[in-house]
Amino acid sequence: MAAAEDPAPAGKSITERFAAWRDRLVGSASFQSWAARFPLTRGMARRDGQRLFDLVSGFTYSQILYAFVAFDLPAQLNAGPRSVSDLALRCAVPPERMQILCQAAASLGLLRRRRDGCFGLARLGAALPGVPGLAQMILHHDVLYRDLTDPTAFFRGDTETELADFWPYVFGATGPLDHGVAKTYSDLMADSQGLVAEETLKAVDFASARHVLDVGGGTGAFLAAVGKRHSTPRLHLFDLPAVASGANDRFAAANLSDRARITQGSFRADPLPEGADTITLVRVLYDHRDETVRNLLAKAYAALPPRGRIVVSEPMSGGANPSRAADAYFAVYCMAMRTGTVRSADRISAMLGEAGFVGIKEARTDRPFITSIVTAEKD
């Protein structure tokens, strides 16, 4: 005799009981077969099937994108469509394999196939070079892909990761840091900082700021953007010596040297410079564990004057409403780095409150997949 079905757990709401029933139904092979034929459910079944297939194929899609960038196809096709044989010769790829790559890139919206069989850039492929740092980040992802080779071991924490070695800078070294390591980190971050700065400056008004201190500001990409947008505030960068030293050239190129200052140090070991009425933390907190973040926020509170403002701008978890960019990408990336974590805006707000800040607000951005923002004031 078959065992009786387990009764619904006590205390379950009607919504939860319905969800459990729905999950059992949808998980049935016979229901899926029926739903694919029934006119009222056929569209839903097809969409769900396509989404599942896209998840299964996602790694292949990412590798096609990687090859698209590594072969520099946007530049190869910048002047117009080319034949497969021409692209094969330019990229040193057998024609039959280049045909498959081009077909695959076209299916993903990177290329478009013409009637004569030639391929040109589609909208996504044409837009890619216009996103600062995107191509460099795509090429850098080979490290992350290797770290995810065994995802079960990765999520159990049973494996060492290459990203932990790639980004030793974020572990907060207080002693000498290899210049090459620092430059690799700084260049990659600076290349992608343009969009973050653009979103931050659209969402937060710096016009009334008199003195902006950017903590962990790298080579000054964000401060340079602030300086170009607003002519009033003094600009002050604080970061490790091997990183911050690269900001001089950036400030000089932007004609900002006369109002830009660089202080070298570690926010882990040193107090923050005083005198700023605005402190910015741009893509800093998610690189570090809670203890480090709490200490940093306490130092920021101590360094600010009354009514001084703090601005936190970085990818943030969707919390109760998970987002793909933060929860399926940045959170995994941080886990591979083995040092930080992606936090929700609510979590960051709570930590700011613990440090003594008031007037805590979330500033909406047009592209939350690039960055989210929380601001607060010192009482």
C-alpha positions as CSV (number, residue, x, y, z in Angstrom):
1,M,0.0,0.0,0.0
2,A,1.3,3.4,-0.9
3,A,2.2,5.7,2.0
4,A,-0.4,8.4,2.7
5,E,0.6,11.9,1.6
6,D,2.1,13.9,4.4
7,P,-0.5,16.4,5.7
8,A,0.3,20.1,5.3
9,P,2.5,21.3,8.2
10,A,0.6,23.0,11.0
11,G,0.7,26.7,10.8
12,K,1.2,27.0,7.1
13,S,-0.8,29.8,5.5
14,I,-3.2,29.3,2.6
15,T,-0.6,30.9,0.3
16,E,2.2,28.6,1.4
17,R,0.0,25.5,1.1
18,F,-1.1,26.6,-2.4
19,A,2.6,27.2,-3.4
20,A,3.5,23.7,-2.1
21,W,0.7,22.2,-4.2
22,R,1.7,24.2,-7.3
23,D,5.3,23.1,-6.9
24,R,4.4,19.4,-6.8
25,L,2.1,19.9,-9.8
26,V,4.6,21.8,-12.0
27,G,7.3,19.3,-11.0
28,S,5.3,16.5,-12.5
29,A,6.5,15.2,-15.9
30,S,2.9,14.4,-16.9
31,F,1.8,17.9,-16.1
32,Q,4.6,19.4,-18.1
33,S,3.7,17.3,-21.1
34,W,0.1,18.3,-20.8
35,A,0.9,22.0,-20.3
36,A,3.0,22.0,-23.5
37,R,-0.1,20.9,-25.5
38,F,-2.9,22.8,-23.8
39,P,-3.6,26.1,-25.6
40,L,-4.0,28.2,-22.4
41,T,-0.7,26.9,-20.8
42,R,1.3,26.2,-23.9
43,G,2.9,29.7,-24.0
44,M,3.9,29.6,-20.3
45,A,5.4,26.1,-20.7
46,R,7.4,27.2,-23.7
47,R,8.7,30.3,-21.9
48,D,9.6,28.3,-18.8
49,G,11.3,25.7,-21.0
50,Q,13.3,28.3,-22.8
51,R,14.4,30.0,-19.5
52,L,15.6,26.7,-18.1
53,F,17.4,25.9,-21.3
54,D,19.1,29.3,-21.2
55,L,20.3,28.5,-17.6
56,V,21.7,25.2,-18.8
57,S,23.4,26.9,-21.7
58,G,24.5,30.0,-19.8
59,F,28.2,29.0,-19.5
60,T,28.4,28.4,-23.2
61,Y,26.9,31.8,-23.9
62,S,29.5,33.4,-21.6
63,Q,32.3,31.7,-23.5
64,I,30.9,32.9,-26.8
65,L,30.9,36.4,-25.4
66,Y,34.5,35.9,-24.2
67,A,35.6,34.7,-27.7
68,F,33.7,37.7,-29.3
69,V,35.8,40.1,-27.1
70,A,39.1,38.1,-27.2
71,F,39.0,38.1,-31.0
72,D,38.1,41.8,-30.9
73,L,35.2,41.3,-33.3
74,P,33.8,44.8,-32.5
75,A,36.9,46.4,-33.9
76,Q,37.1,43.9,-36.8
77,L,33.6,44.8,-37.9
78,N,33.7,48.5,-37.0
79,A,34.0,49.4,-40.7
80,G,31.1,47.2,-41.7
81,P,30.1,43.6,-42.3
82,R,32.7,41.0,-43.3
83,S,32.6,37.5,-44.7
84,V,33.3,34.5,-42.5
85,S,36.4,33.7,-44.5
86,D,37.8,37.2,-43.9
87,L,37.1,37.1,-40.2
88,A,38.6,33.6,-40.0
89,L,41.8,34.8,-41.6
90,R,42.0,37.9,-39.4
91,C,41.5,35.9,-36.2
92,A,43.5,32.8,-37.2
93,V,40.5,30.6,-36.8
94,P,39.5,27.7,-39.1
95,P,36.6,29.0,-41.3
96,E,34.2,26.3,-40.3
97,R,34.8,27.2,-36.6
98,M,34.5,30.9,-37.3
99,Q,31.1,30.2,-38.9
100,I,29.9,28.5,-35.8
101,L,31.1,31.4,-33.6
102,C,29.5,34.0,-35.8
103,Q,26.2,32.1,-35.9
104,A,26.3,31.7,-32.1
105,A,27.1,35.4,-31.6
106,A,24.3,36.3,-33.9
107,S,21.9,34.2,-31.9
108,L,22.9,36.1,-28.8
109,G,22.3,39.5,-30.4
110,L,26.0,40.4,-30.7
111,L,26.1,40.0,-34.5
112,R,23.6,40.1,-37.3
113,R,23.7,37.9,-40.3
114,R,23.1,39.4,-43.7
115,R,21.4,37.7,-46.6
116,D,24.8,37.3,-48.4
117,G,26.1,35.3,-45.4
118,C,28.4,38.1,-44.1
119,F,28.2,39.2,-40.5
120,G,28.0,42.7,-39.0
121,L,27.6,44.1,-35.6
122,A,24.2,43.9,-33.9
123,R,23.1,46.5,-31.4
124,L,24.6,44.7,-28.4
125,G,27.8,44.0,-30.1
126,A,28.1,47.6,-31.3
127,A,27.3,48.9,-27.8
128,L,29.9,46.8,-26.0
129,P,33.0,49.0,-26.7
130,G,31.0,52.0,-25.4
131,V,30.7,50.6,-21.9
132,P,33.9,51.5,-20.1
133,G,35.8,48.6,-18.7
134,L,33.3,46.0,-19.9
135,A,35.6,44.3,-22.4
136,Q,38.4,44.2,-19.8
137,M,36.1,42.6,-17.2
138,I,34.9,40.0,-19.6
139,L,38.5,39.0,-20.4
140,H,39.3,38.9,-16.7
141,H,36.4,36.4,-16.1
142,D,38.5,33.4,-17.1
143,V,39.8,33.5,-13.5
144,L,36.2,33.3,-12.1
145,Y,35.2,30.6,-14.6
146,R,38.1,28.4,-13.3
147,D,37.1,29.0,-9.7
148,L,33.6,27.8,-10.6
149,T,34.7,24.6,-12.3
150,D,33.4,22.5,-9.4
151,P,30.4,24.6,-8.1
152,T,29.5,22.2,-5.3
153,A,33.0,22.4,-3.9
154,F,33.0,26.1,-4.4
155,F,29.8,26.7,-2.4
156,R,30.9,24.3,0.3
157,G,34.1,26.4,0.6
158,D,36.2,23.3,0.0
159,T,38.5,24.9,-2.7
160,E,41.0,27.6,-2.9
161,T,40.2,30.3,-5.5
162,E,42.4,32.1,-8.0
163,L,40.5,35.3,-7.4
164,A,41.7,35.3,-3.8
165,D,45.2,35.5,-5.2
166,F,44.3,37.9,-8.0
167,W,43.0,40.5,-5.6
168,P,45.3,40.3,-2.5
169,Y,45.0,44.1,-2.4
170,V,41.5,43.9,-0.9
171,F,42.7,41.9,2.1
172,G,43.9,45.1,3.5
173,A,47.6,44.8,3.3
174,T,49.2,47.4,5.6
175,G,52.8,46.7,4.5
176,P,54.5,47.1,1.1
177,L,52.3,46.0,-1.8
178,D,53.6,44.7,-5.1
179,H,53.3,47.5,-7.6
180,G,52.3,45.2,-10.4
181,V,49.5,43.7,-8.3
182,A,48.3,47.1,-7.3
183,K,48.3,48.4,-10.9
184,T,46.4,45.4,-12.2
185,Y,43.7,46.0,-9.6
186,S,43.6,49.8,-10.1
187,D,43.5,49.6,-13.9
188,L,40.6,47.2,-13.9
189,M,38.6,49.2,-11.3
190,A,39.4,52.5,-13.0
191,D,38.3,51.2,-16.4
192,S,34.8,50.4,-15.1
193,Q,34.5,53.3,-12.7
194,G,33.1,55.7,-15.3
195,L,29.6,54.2,-15.3
196,V,29.6,54.0,-11.5
197,A,30.6,57.6,-11.2
198,E,28.0,58.6,-13.8
199,E,25.2,56.9,-11.9
200,T,26.4,58.2,-8.6
201,L,26.6,61.8,-9.7
202,K,23.1,61.6,-11.3
203,A,21.6,60.3,-8.1
204,V,23.5,62.4,-5.5
205,D,24.0,66.1,-5.7
206,F,27.6,67.1,-4.8
207,A,27.1,70.8,-5.6
208,S,27.0,71.9,-2.0
209,A,30.0,69.8,-1.0
210,R,33.1,71.8,0.0
211,H,35.5,69.0,0.6
212,V,35.1,65.4,-0.7
213,L,37.2,62.6,0.8
214,D,37.1,59.4,-1.3
215,V,38.2,56.5,0.8
216,G,39.7,53.6,-1.1
217,G,39.6,55.8,-4.1
218,G,42.3,54.0,-6.1
219,T,43.7,56.1,-8.9
220,G,41.1,58.9,-8.5
221,A,38.7,58.0,-11.2
222,F,35.6,58.9,-9.1
223,L,37.1,62.1,-7.7
224,A,38.1,63.2,-11.2
225,A,34.5,62.7,-12.3
226,V,33.3,64.8,-9.3
227,G,35.8,67.5,-10.1
228,K,34.7,67.7,-13.7
229,R,31.1,68.0,-12.8
230,H,31.5,70.5,-9.9
231,S,34.1,73.3,-9.8
232,T,33.7,74.0,-6.1
233,P,34.7,71.1,-3.8
234,R,38.2,70.3,-2.9
235,L,39.1,66.7,-3.7
236,H,40.9,64.4,-1.3
237,L,41.9,60.8,-2.1
238,F,42.9,58.2,0.6
239,D,44.2,54.8,-0.3
240,L,47.3,52.5,0.0
241,P,50.6,54.0,-1.2
242,A,51.0,51.6,-4.2
243,V,47.5,52.5,-5.4
244,A,47.0,56.1,-4.6
245,S,50.3,57.2,-6.2
246,G,48.7,56.6,-9.6
247,A,46.2,59.4,-9.0
248,N,48.6,62.2,-9.6
249,D,48.6,61.7,-13.4
250,R,44.9,61.4,-13.5
251,F,44.3,64.6,-11.6
252,A,46.9,66.4,-13.7
253,A,45.3,65.2,-17.0
254,A,42.0,66.5,-15.8
255,N,43.4,69.9,-14.7
256,L,42.5,69.2,-11.1
257,S,45.9,69.1,-9.4
258,D,45.4,72.5,-7.8
259,R,42.4,71.3,-5.8
260,A,43.2,67.6,-5.4
261,R,45.1,66.1,-2.5
262,I,46.4,62.6,-1.9
263,T,46.9,61.0,1.5
264,Q,48.4,57.6,1.6
265,G,47.4,55.1,4.2
266,S,45.2,52.1,5.1
267,F,41.7,52.6,6.5
268,R,42.3,49.4,8.4
269,A,45.3,50.7,10.3
270,D,45.1,54.5,10.1
271,P,42.5,57.1,11.1
272,L,40.8,58.8,8.1
273,P,42.0,62.3,7.3
274,E,39.8,65.0,8.8
275,G,38.4,68.2,7.2
276,A,36.0,66.7,4.6
277,D,32.3,67.4,4.8
278,T,31.5,64.5,2.4
279,I,33.0,61.0,2.5
280,T,32.5,58.7,-0.4
281,L,32.9,54.9,-0.3
282,V,32.6,53.8,-3.9
283,R,32.8,50.0,-4.4
284,V,34.6,49.6,-1.1
285,L,32.3,47.9,1.5
286,Y,31.5,44.8,-0.6
287,D,35.2,44.0,-0.7
288,H,35.3,43.5,3.1
289,R,33.9,41.5,5.9
290,D,31.4,43.0,8.5
291,E,34.1,43.7,11.1
292,T,36.2,45.7,8.7
293,V,33.1,47.6,7.4
294,R,32.0,48.5,11.0
295,N,35.4,49.8,11.8
296,L,35.5,51.8,8.6
297,L,32.1,53.4,9.1
298,A,33.0,54.3,12.7
299,K,36.2,56.0,11.4
300,A,34.1,57.9,8.8
301,Y,31.7,59.0,11.5
302,A,34.6,60.3,13.6
303,A,36.2,62.1,10.7
304,L,33.1,64.0,9.6
305,P,31.8,67.2,11.1
306,P,28.2,67.6,12.3
307,R,25.9,67.4,9.3
308,G,28.7,65.8,7.3
309,R,27.5,63.4,4.7
310,I,28.6,59.8,3.7
311,V,27.8,58.3,0.3
312,V,28.0,54.5,-0.2
313,S,27.9,53.5,-3.9
314,E,28.3,49.9,-4.9
315,P,26.4,46.8,-6.1
316,M,23.8,45.8,-3.5
317,S,21.8,42.7,-3.0
318,G,18.1,42.8,-3.7
319,G,17.5,41.4,-0.2
320,A,13.9,40.1,0.0
321,N,13.7,40.6,-3.8
322,P,16.9,39.0,-5.2
323,S,18.4,40.6,-8.3
324,R,20.4,38.8,-11.0
325,A,23.3,41.4,-11.1
326,A,23.9,41.5,-7.4
327,D,22.8,38.2,-6.1
328,A,23.7,35.9,-9.0
329,Y,26.9,37.7,-10.0
330,F,28.5,40.1,-7.6
331,A,27.7,37.9,-4.6
332,V,29.4,34.9,-6.2
333,Y,32.3,37.0,-7.3
334,C,32.8,38.3,-3.8
335,M,32.6,34.7,-2.5
336,A,35.4,33.8,-4.9
337,M,37.5,36.7,-3.6
338,R,37.0,35.1,-0.1
339,T,37.0,38.4,1.7
340,G,33.8,40.4,1.1
341,T,30.1,40.1,0.6
342,V,27.3,41.9,-1.2
343,R,24.9,43.5,1.2
344,S,21.5,44.8,0.7
345,A,20.7,48.5,1.0
346,D,18.8,47.7,4.2
347,R,21.8,45.9,5.7
348,I,24.1,48.8,4.8
349,S,21.6,51.3,6.2
350,A,21.5,49.3,9.5
351,M,25.3,49.3,9.7
352,L,25.4,53.1,9.1
353,G,22.8,53.5,11.9
354,E,25.0,51.4,14.2
355,A,27.9,53.7,13.5
356,G,25.7,56.7,14.6
357,F,24.6,58.1,11.2
358,V,21.1,59.5,10.8
359,G,19.0,60.6,7.8
360,I,19.8,57.4,6.1
361,K,18.3,57.2,2.6
362,E,18.5,55.0,-0.5
363,A,19.1,57.0,-3.7
364,R,17.6,55.4,-6.8
365,T,19.8,54.9,-9.8
366,D,18.8,54.4,-13.4
367,R,21.0,51.3,-13.7
368,P,21.0,49.4,-10.4
369,F,22.8,46.5,-12.1
370,I,25.8,48.9,-12.1
371,T,25.5,50.4,-8.6
372,S,23.1,51.3,-5.8
373,I,23.5,54.1,-3.4
374,V,22.8,54.8,0.3
375,T,23.5,58.2,1.9
376,A,23.5,59.3,5.5
377,E,24.5,62.2,7.7
378,K,26.3,62.7,11.0
379,D,24.0,64.0,13.6
